[in-house]
Amino acid sequence: MTDKLQGIEDRYEKINELLCDPNIISDQQEYASLMKEQKNLAPVVEKFREYKKIDATLTESKQLLDEGGLDRDFKALVQEEYEQAKLDIEKCSEELKILLLPKDPNDDKNVIVEIRAGAGGEEAALFAGSLFRMYSMYAERKGWKTEILNENETELGGYKEISFSVEGDGAYSRFKFESGVHRVQRVPETESQGRIQTSTVTVAVLPEAEEVDFELNPADLQIDVFRSSGAGGQKVNKTSSAIRVTHIPTGMVVECQDERSQYKNKDKALKVLRSRLLEIEQAKQNAEIAGARKAQVGTGDRSERIRTYNFPQGRVSDHRIGLTLYKIEAIMNGDIDEIIDALITADTAEKLKAEE
């Protein structure tokens, strides 16, 4: 591991030199690429330098103890330093193992989130709206930008479906565990008898695909223009600016009617289509690479029930890792870091196990 880490530190130093080269500075693409690589290597290099300092302390204190001839007080001090260094180097070594794990190439990407009401009729649609609000508030806490791409609103203010993008550093790394079926148990506002209803909502999280990631062939696309529909009132667009894009080879259909501009709707629809097709392609590759291995946090399949929100008991349970939190109000207001951190920890542990 030390040789690998030394190689990473050498590369980091080389990048620092290159970033001062006038020829590199004038080449914006190359400069941006090196800056990104430097940013990715920095945490590993920082931790490795810390490791080397601890290792030097450990070697020095052991040498003093082995040589002997120390007075009692100084020997006790050196012994204490030695024991502490042993603990610190073990901890640092584990942290380095985690930092060296293969990184998900999509982690730094923006995301497209698609929420669809499942079983439960209007109550499911209302909960789809609650999840959209939760994710929007979470993104706001992180300083990320959200933008609605398409929405199909119901009369009571819920959503049959809504898709939106989240732009921000590391958005996918935090959102990717949200894919799956979210189940809600609560008393609907329309329920006069106070009976608890169980409804479901599906969430799909896609890394936003750039044109360089997945190129669409115009010949494979059928583009239709139609008039927007909505729940009524001023939100209804009177012009034919809504766009429906059909990917002929797969039959996949994406609609976008959130903007008044036909051009903007087309741009957003193509962004969603590109991301969906990239997800299918990556799923195939992952299946080939991973074989039968299934991560502890789940497959990310949207058919898998991942979480239950029980309002009468005030609890949220994530079934993949057996985590239950009794703070449903805070969670629905976007305080979901505790859940996401626990999922990342479980995923990291599974990856370390696979590396052994």
C-alpha positions as CSV (number, residue, x, y, z in Angstrom):
1,M,0.0,0.0,0.0
2,T,2.9,2.4,0.8
3,D,4.3,2.1,-2.7
4,K,0.9,2.9,-4.2
5,L,0.5,5.9,-1.9
6,Q,4.0,7.2,-2.7
7,G,3.1,7.0,-6.4
8,I,-0.1,9.1,-5.7
9,E,1.9,11.7,-3.8
10,D,4.5,11.9,-6.6
11,R,1.7,12.4,-9.1
12,Y,0.2,15.1,-6.9
13,E,3.5,17.0,-6.8
14,K,3.9,16.6,-10.6
15,I,0.4,18.1,-11.1
16,N,1.3,21.1,-8.9
17,E,4.3,21.7,-11.2
18,L,2.2,21.3,-14.3
19,L,-0.4,23.8,-13.0
20,C,2.3,26.5,-13.0
21,D,3.3,25.8,-16.6
22,P,2.2,28.7,-18.9
23,N,1.4,26.2,-21.7
24,I,-1.0,24.3,-19.4
25,I,-2.5,27.5,-18.0
26,S,-3.4,28.6,-21.6
27,D,-5.1,25.3,-22.4
28,Q,-8.3,25.6,-20.4
29,Q,-9.4,22.0,-20.9
30,E,-6.1,20.5,-19.8
31,Y,-5.9,22.9,-16.9
32,A,-9.5,22.0,-15.7
33,S,-8.7,18.3,-16.0
34,L,-5.5,18.6,-13.9
35,M,-7.4,20.7,-11.3
36,K,-10.0,18.0,-11.0
37,E,-7.4,15.3,-10.6
38,Q,-5.5,17.4,-8.0
39,K,-8.7,17.8,-6.1
40,N,-9.4,14.1,-6.1
41,L,-5.9,13.2,-5.0
42,A,-5.6,15.9,-2.3
43,P,-7.4,13.9,0.6
44,V,-5.3,10.8,-0.1
45,V,-2.0,12.8,-0.1
46,E,-3.0,14.7,3.0
47,K,-3.8,11.5,4.9
48,F,-0.6,9.8,3.6
49,R,1.6,12.7,4.9
50,E,-0.1,12.4,8.3
51,Y,0.6,8.6,8.2
52,K,4.3,9.2,7.5
53,K,4.6,11.7,10.4
54,I,3.0,9.2,12.8
55,D,5.2,6.4,11.4
56,A,8.3,8.5,12.1
57,T,7.2,9.2,15.7
58,L,6.5,5.4,16.1
59,T,10.0,4.5,14.8
60,E,11.8,7.1,16.9
61,S,10.0,6.3,20.1
62,K,10.6,2.5,19.6
63,Q,14.2,3.1,18.9
64,L,14.6,5.1,22.2
65,L,12.8,2.4,24.2
66,D,15.0,-0.4,22.6
67,E,18.2,1.5,23.3
68,G,17.3,1.8,27.0
69,G,19.2,4.0,29.5
70,L,16.2,6.4,29.9
71,D,15.3,7.8,33.3
72,R,12.0,6.6,34.7
73,D,9.9,9.8,33.9
74,F,11.3,10.2,30.4
75,K,10.8,6.5,29.7
76,A,7.2,6.7,30.8
77,L,6.7,9.7,28.5
78,V,8.3,7.9,25.5
79,Q,6.2,4.7,26.2
80,E,3.0,6.8,26.2
81,E,4.0,8.4,22.9
82,Y,4.8,5.0,21.5
83,E,1.4,3.5,22.5
84,Q,-0.5,6.5,21.2
85,A,1.4,6.4,17.8
86,K,0.5,2.7,17.5
87,L,-3.2,3.5,17.9
88,D,-3.0,6.5,15.5
89,I,-1.2,4.6,12.8
90,E,-3.8,1.9,12.9
91,K,-6.6,4.4,12.6
92,C,-4.8,6.3,9.8
93,S,-4.1,3.1,7.9
94,E,-7.9,2.2,7.9
95,E,-8.8,5.7,6.7
96,L,-6.3,5.3,3.9
97,K,-7.8,2.0,2.9
98,I,-11.2,3.7,2.5
99,L,-9.7,6.6,0.6
100,L,-8.0,4.1,-1.8
101,L,-11.3,2.4,-2.6
102,P,-12.3,2.8,-6.3
103,K,-14.4,5.9,-6.6
104,D,-17.8,6.0,-8.3
105,P,-17.1,8.0,-11.5
106,N,-20.5,9.6,-11.2
107,D,-20.1,10.8,-7.6
108,D,-19.2,14.4,-8.6
109,K,-22.0,14.7,-11.1
110,N,-25.3,16.6,-10.9
111,V,-28.4,14.4,-10.7
112,I,-31.8,14.0,-12.2
113,V,-34.4,12.8,-9.7
114,E,-37.7,11.3,-10.9
115,I,-40.5,10.8,-8.3
116,R,-43.7,8.9,-9.2
117,A,-46.8,8.1,-7.2
118,G,-47.3,4.4,-6.8
119,A,-50.1,2.5,-5.0
120,G,-52.4,4.7,-2.9
121,G,-54.1,7.1,-5.4
122,E,-54.2,10.8,-4.3
123,E,-52.4,10.0,-1.0
124,A,-49.5,8.6,-2.9
125,A,-49.5,11.7,-5.1
126,L,-49.4,14.0,-2.0
127,F,-46.5,12.0,-0.6
128,A,-44.7,12.4,-3.9
129,G,-45.0,16.1,-3.3
130,S,-43.7,15.7,0.3
131,L,-40.6,13.8,-1.0
132,F,-40.0,16.5,-3.6
133,R,-40.2,19.1,-0.8
134,M,-37.8,17.0,1.4
135,Y,-35.2,16.7,-1.4
136,S,-35.5,20.4,-2.3
137,M,-34.9,21.5,1.3
138,Y,-32.0,19.1,1.6
139,A,-30.4,20.5,-1.6
140,E,-31.0,24.0,-0.2
141,R,-29.1,23.1,3.0
142,K,-26.2,22.0,0.8
143,G,-26.3,25.1,-1.2
144,W,-27.2,23.2,-4.4
145,K,-29.5,24.4,-7.1
146,T,-32.8,22.5,-8.0
147,E,-34.8,23.0,-11.2
148,I,-38.0,21.3,-12.1
149,L,-37.8,19.5,-15.5
150,N,-41.3,18.1,-15.7
151,E,-44.4,17.8,-13.4
152,N,-47.8,16.3,-13.5
153,E,-49.7,17.9,-10.7
154,T,-53.0,16.6,-9.2
155,E,-56.0,18.8,-8.1
156,L,-55.0,18.5,-4.4
157,G,-51.5,19.7,-5.0
158,G,-49.7,16.3,-5.2
159,Y,-47.8,14.9,-8.1
160,K,-48.5,11.9,-10.2
161,E,-44.9,12.4,-11.3
162,I,-42.3,15.1,-11.0
163,S,-38.7,15.2,-12.3
164,F,-36.1,17.7,-11.3
165,S,-32.3,18.3,-11.5
166,V,-30.0,19.0,-8.6
167,E,-26.7,20.9,-9.5
168,G,-24.0,20.8,-6.9
169,D,-20.6,19.4,-6.0
170,G,-21.0,15.7,-5.1
171,A,-24.8,15.7,-5.6
172,Y,-24.9,12.2,-7.0
173,S,-22.7,10.8,-4.1
174,R,-25.4,11.9,-1.6
175,F,-28.6,11.2,-3.6
176,K,-27.7,7.9,-5.2
177,F,-29.0,5.8,-2.3
178,E,-32.5,7.3,-2.6
179,S,-33.5,5.1,-5.6
180,G,-36.3,2.6,-4.8
181,V,-39.7,2.4,-3.3
182,H,-40.5,4.8,-0.4
183,R,-43.5,3.7,1.7
184,V,-45.7,6.0,3.7
185,Q,-48.1,5.2,6.5
186,R,-50.3,8.0,7.7
187,V,-53.9,9.2,8.1
188,P,-54.9,11.0,4.9
189,E,-56.5,14.4,5.3
190,T,-59.5,13.1,3.4
191,E,-60.0,10.2,5.9
192,S,-62.8,10.9,8.3
193,Q,-62.5,7.7,10.3
194,G,-58.8,8.3,11.2
195,R,-57.7,5.1,9.5
196,I,-54.0,4.8,8.6
197,Q,-53.3,4.3,4.9
198,T,-50.2,2.8,3.3
199,S,-49.1,4.3,0.0
200,T,-45.9,4.0,-2.1
201,V,-43.8,6.3,-4.2
202,T,-41.0,5.3,-6.5
203,V,-37.8,7.4,-6.7
204,A,-35.2,7.1,-9.5
205,V,-31.9,8.9,-9.2
206,L,-29.8,9.3,-12.4
207,P,-26.4,10.9,-12.8
208,E,-26.8,13.7,-15.2
209,A,-25.2,12.6,-18.5
210,E,-23.2,15.1,-20.6
211,E,-23.2,14.9,-24.4
212,V,-19.8,13.4,-24.2
213,D,-21.0,10.6,-21.9
214,F,-23.9,9.6,-24.2
215,E,-24.3,10.8,-27.7
216,L,-27.9,10.7,-29.1
217,N,-28.4,10.0,-32.8
218,P,-30.9,12.5,-34.1
219,A,-32.2,9.7,-36.5
220,D,-33.2,7.7,-33.4
221,L,-35.5,10.5,-32.1
222,Q,-39.1,11.4,-32.7
223,I,-40.0,14.8,-31.4
224,D,-43.6,15.9,-31.0
225,V,-44.9,19.3,-29.9
226,F,-48.1,19.6,-27.9
227,R,-50.0,22.0,-25.6
228,S,-49.2,21.8,-21.9
229,S,-51.7,20.4,-19.5
230,G,-51.9,21.1,-15.7
231,A,-54.1,21.2,-12.7
232,G,-55.7,24.4,-14.0
233,G,-55.4,28.1,-13.4
234,Q,-52.6,30.4,-14.5
235,K,-50.1,27.6,-14.6
236,V,-51.6,26.1,-17.8
237,N,-49.5,27.1,-20.9
238,K,-51.8,28.3,-23.7
239,T,-49.1,27.8,-26.4
240,S,-47.9,24.5,-28.0
241,S,-44.5,24.5,-26.3
242,A,-44.5,21.2,-24.5
243,I,-42.2,18.6,-25.9
244,R,-42.4,14.8,-26.2
245,V,-39.2,13.0,-27.2
246,T,-39.4,9.3,-28.2
247,H,-36.2,7.3,-28.4
248,I,-37.2,4.9,-31.3
249,P,-34.7,2.0,-30.6
250,T,-35.9,1.6,-27.0
251,G,-39.4,3.1,-27.1
252,M,-38.5,5.4,-24.2
253,V,-40.6,8.5,-23.9
254,V,-39.7,11.7,-22.1
255,E,-42.0,14.7,-21.8
256,C,-41.2,18.2,-20.7
257,Q,-43.7,21.0,-20.3
258,D,-42.4,23.1,-17.5
259,E,-41.0,25.9,-19.6
260,R,-42.8,28.3,-21.9
261,S,-40.0,28.0,-24.4
262,Q,-40.2,25.1,-26.8
263,Y,-36.4,25.1,-27.1
264,K,-35.8,25.0,-23.3
265,N,-38.3,22.1,-23.0
266,K,-36.6,20.2,-25.7
267,D,-33.2,20.8,-24.1
268,K,-34.4,19.5,-20.7
269,A,-36.2,16.5,-22.3
270,L,-33.0,15.5,-24.1
271,K,-31.0,15.9,-20.8
272,V,-33.4,13.4,-19.1
273,L,-33.4,11.0,-22.0
274,R,-29.6,11.0,-22.2
275,S,-29.3,10.3,-18.5
276,R,-31.9,7.5,-18.5
277,L,-30.1,5.8,-21.5
278,L,-26.7,6.2,-19.8
279,E,-28.1,4.6,-16.6
280,I,-29.3,1.5,-18.6
281,E,-25.8,1.2,-20.3
282,Q,-24.0,1.5,-16.9
283,A,-26.4,-1.0,-15.3
284,K,-25.4,-3.5,-18.0
285,Q,-21.7,-2.9,-17.4
286,N,-22.1,-3.0,-13.6
287,A,-23.9,-6.4,-13.9
288,E,-21.0,-7.8,-15.9
289,I,-18.4,-6.4,-13.5
290,A,-20.1,-7.1,-10.2
291,G,-21.5,-10.5,-11.2
292,A,-23.7,-11.9,-8.4
293,R,-22.5,-9.5,-5.7
294,K,-25.2,-7.4,-4.1
295,A,-24.3,-4.4,-2.0
296,Q,-25.6,-4.3,1.6
297,V,-27.4,-1.0,0.9
298,G,-29.4,-2.7,-1.9
299,T,-29.3,-2.8,-5.6
300,G,-30.7,0.7,-6.1
301,D,-33.5,-1.0,-8.1
302,R,-36.6,1.2,-8.0
303,S,-38.7,-1.9,-7.4
304,E,-37.0,-2.5,-4.1
305,R,-38.7,-1.1,-1.0
306,I,-36.0,0.9,0.8
307,R,-37.7,3.0,3.4
308,T,-40.9,3.5,5.4
309,Y,-42.2,6.8,6.8
310,N,-44.6,6.1,9.6
311,F,-46.2,9.4,10.7
312,P,-48.4,8.1,13.6
313,Q,-45.2,6.7,15.3
314,G,-43.0,9.6,14.1
315,R,-40.4,7.2,12.7
316,V,-38.5,6.7,9.5
317,S,-36.9,3.2,8.9
318,D,-34.4,2.4,6.2
319,H,-34.8,-1.3,5.6
320,R,-31.5,-1.9,3.9
321,I,-29.4,-1.2,7.0
322,G,-31.9,-1.6,9.8
323,L,-31.8,2.1,10.7
324,T,-34.8,3.6,12.5
325,L,-35.0,7.3,13.5
326,Y,-37.8,8.9,15.5
327,K,-37.5,12.4,14.0
328,I,-39.9,12.3,11.0
329,E,-40.7,16.0,11.1
330,A,-37.0,17.0,10.8
331,I,-36.4,14.4,8.1
332,M,-39.4,15.7,6.0
333,N,-37.9,19.2,6.3
334,G,-34.7,18.0,4.6
335,D,-32.6,16.8,7.6
336,I,-31.6,13.5,5.9
337,D,-27.8,13.6,6.3
338,E,-27.9,11.0,9.2
339,I,-29.6,8.5,7.0
340,I,-27.3,9.2,4.0
341,D,-24.1,9.0,6.1
342,A,-25.2,5.6,7.6
343,L,-25.9,4.3,4.0
344,I,-22.5,5.5,2.8
345,T,-20.8,3.9,5.8
346,A,-22.6,0.6,5.1
347,D,-21.6,0.8,1.4
348,T,-18.0,1.5,2.3
349,A,-17.9,-1.5,4.7
350,E,-19.3,-3.7,2.0
351,K,-16.7,-2.5,-0.5
352,L,-13.8,-3.0,2.0
353,K,-15.1,-6.6,2.6
354,A,-15.1,-7.2,-1.2
355,E,-11.5,-6.0,-1.4
356,E,-10.2,-8.5,1.2
